[in-house]
Amino acid sequence: MNWLWDLLKNPLLITAVSSWLIAQVIKTVIHAIIYKKWDIARLFGDGGMPSGHSATVTSLAVISGLIYGFGSFQFAVTAVLAIIVCHDATGVRQETGKQAVIINELVRAFEALTTEDLPEVKLKEFVGHTPVQVIAGTLVGVLNAVGMYFLLG
């Protein structure tokens, strides 16, 4: 059971998970304000403002740098991971979301032209991020990591 306690008190894990949670809550609130309704699925969904992925990996890199030093192996690995994830969020995943919108519209148009019952197919459209969403997620991650560093000692 020591491994479980070690896991639950790991400052890197606590910081990364709390950054993800903070970003997801902010994203859900922003979505509710814009669309005038609560969508609890946004709490666990991809895409949107701010990027939960960016917040998570950025906070992991920053807290590892604060704890182990910015010249450490731990910081180098987490910083590279953060760069890859943030780049992917604005690249491949954003394009995937754009393609999903077009495919979903094609399916709706095809259904309107045919009398056949087609299987319900709806691709996720919120999968990627704009650069602003990634920057906002990065800021959430940095601020949370610095706060957690001082809070957790």
Summary of the structure (lengths in Angstrom):
residues: 153
radius of gyration: 18.9
end to end distance: 23.7
largest distance: 64.8
contacts: 481
relative contact order: 0.19
helix: 75%
strand: 0%
